[in-house]
Amino acid sequence: MTLSNEKPLNSFKLSAYEIFVVVLLALTQFTVVLDFMVMSPLGDMLMKSMGLSTTQFGLSVSAYAFSAGISGLLTAGFADRFDRKKLLLFFYVGFIGGTLFCGLAESYPQLLAARIVTGLFGGVIGSISMAIVTDLFIIEKRGRVIGYLQMGFGASQVLGIPISLYIANYWGWASPFFMIVALAIGICLFIHLKLKPVKEHLKIKSERNAFAHLWHTLSQKKYRIGFLATSFLSLGGFMMMPWGSAFAINNLHVSSQQLPILYMVSGITALMIMPIIGKLSDRYDKFTIFTIASILLSIVVLIYTNLGPVAFWIVIVMNLGFMVGIMSRMVPAVAMSSALPEKQDRGAFMGINASLQQIAGGLAAAFGGMVIVQKDKFSPLEHYDTLGYIIVFLSIISVFLLLRVSKLLKKSSLIEKDEQS
């Protein structure tokens, strides 16, 4: 393991099967991320069609996050005791069922229950995917792999969200969920038929039972620092994201026809920037890239949350800044955190890490729903700027936490070199 400032990339090419795994996991992420992300652009439509308040909509978003977090904690102790392929299949099938339930919901209680079920299964898939990545790819490849894997996020905006909004305008808000179900069934078949078992970690025998393994992972100081760092990254995003479409339409006067264009342009930017950031994270210091991105994101947040009605091109530019800042923070942060756990702890670490992120995000979404006020369905959102100031403060804290992670990794790298020499 090495964290030098610059490294050649030619000696770390991906094999054909590794490329297949990355594509398959990226497609899996695409459906899971789209299922969650589509709630934001559908937010204005949902609040108006179901008569939801900002607090109710915030709870419908946080319900997914809370259930995902609880599910992740409950399964973390078992995550390193099974073939990761079987775990991925089990939770992905459950995710498909929950998403179908979302599309069939006809009232707010049913929608809330459907989001809880989807979160119980879908929220664990990301951590399983990350455990597969850390098992199959060395650290020198991991930045690029995570960059490509996170392209599912960008693809959900380039293709998924615009298409979802388009069909929602014709067939109702439930139609995007049915589309996700159809796509996910095809991906599930590929996982079953083509993905090789991932069970190398099972060769490392552990005398601990599932709960002892969970406690062991939680008790490690360096792991706790990683958990805390990634949790703070989630707080800002979840606090702001659910209100994206409502703020754009009611405050910035973006039309419902312009909204798909806005998400598409932002998604294209994410698709372009993530592989670049992934390569830069493998070649240069990951913490430096994260810090620069945090400064950029803070500036954009302060400007955007204080905007009133402006030209559409200004809204696009601001959202491009968002995408560059968010992705440039996410890729190096995830790559750094993934290097913390030992092989026998990776599944539990990723599960706990994802759970705490989801729980933190759920708290942030619920908090955002209480801070933001909307007098009626067509009024501007109030106090959105307050969320912006809070997000900048949280971003500063996350920089200091990732600095500690970076120092831990460099210290670990020096110890490994001493042992090998």
CORPE-V390260 format. One line per field, one symbol per residue. psi: psi as a letter, one per 20 degrees, with the letter a starting at -180 (. if undefined). burial: b if it has 9 or more other ideal C-beta (glycine too) atoms within 8 Angstrom, else e. Layout:
psi: ???
burial: ???
This chain:
psi: pqkrhpqqihjlqprghhgggggghghghggggghghihghigggghghikqrhggghhhghgggghgggggghihhihjjqphghgggghhghggghhghghipirghggghhhggghhghiihghgghhgghhiprhiihggghghgiihgghhhggggggghghhhgjrhhhhhhggggghgghhgggghhpqqnkhiiioppiqrghhgghgghipghghggggghghhhggghhhghjghgggghgikprhhhghgghgghgggghhhghghgghhhhrphhggggghhggggggghggijqbprqhhggggghghggggghiggghgggghiigqrgijgggghggghghgggghgggggghhhgppohahjqqpqjhhghghgggghhgghghghghgghgghghghgghhhh.
burial: eebeeeeebeeeeeeeebbbbbebbbbbbbbbbbbbbbbbbbbbbbbeebebebebbbbbbbbbbbbbbbbbbebbbebbebbbbbbbbebbbbbbbbbbbbbbbeebebbbbbbbbbbbbbbbbbbbbbbbbbbebeeebbbbbbbbbbbbbbbbbbbbbbbbbbbbeeeebbbbbbbbbebbbebbebbeeebeebbebeeeeeeeebebbbebbbebeebbbbbbbbbbbbbbbbbbbbbbbbbbbbbbebeeebbbbbbbbbbbbbbebbbbbbbbbbebebbebbbbbbebbbbbbbbbbebeeeebebbbebbbbbbbbbbbbbbbbbbbbbbbbeeebbbbbbbbbbbbbbbbbbbbbbbbbebbebeeeeeebebbeebbbbbbebbbbbbebbbbbbebbbebbeebeeeee
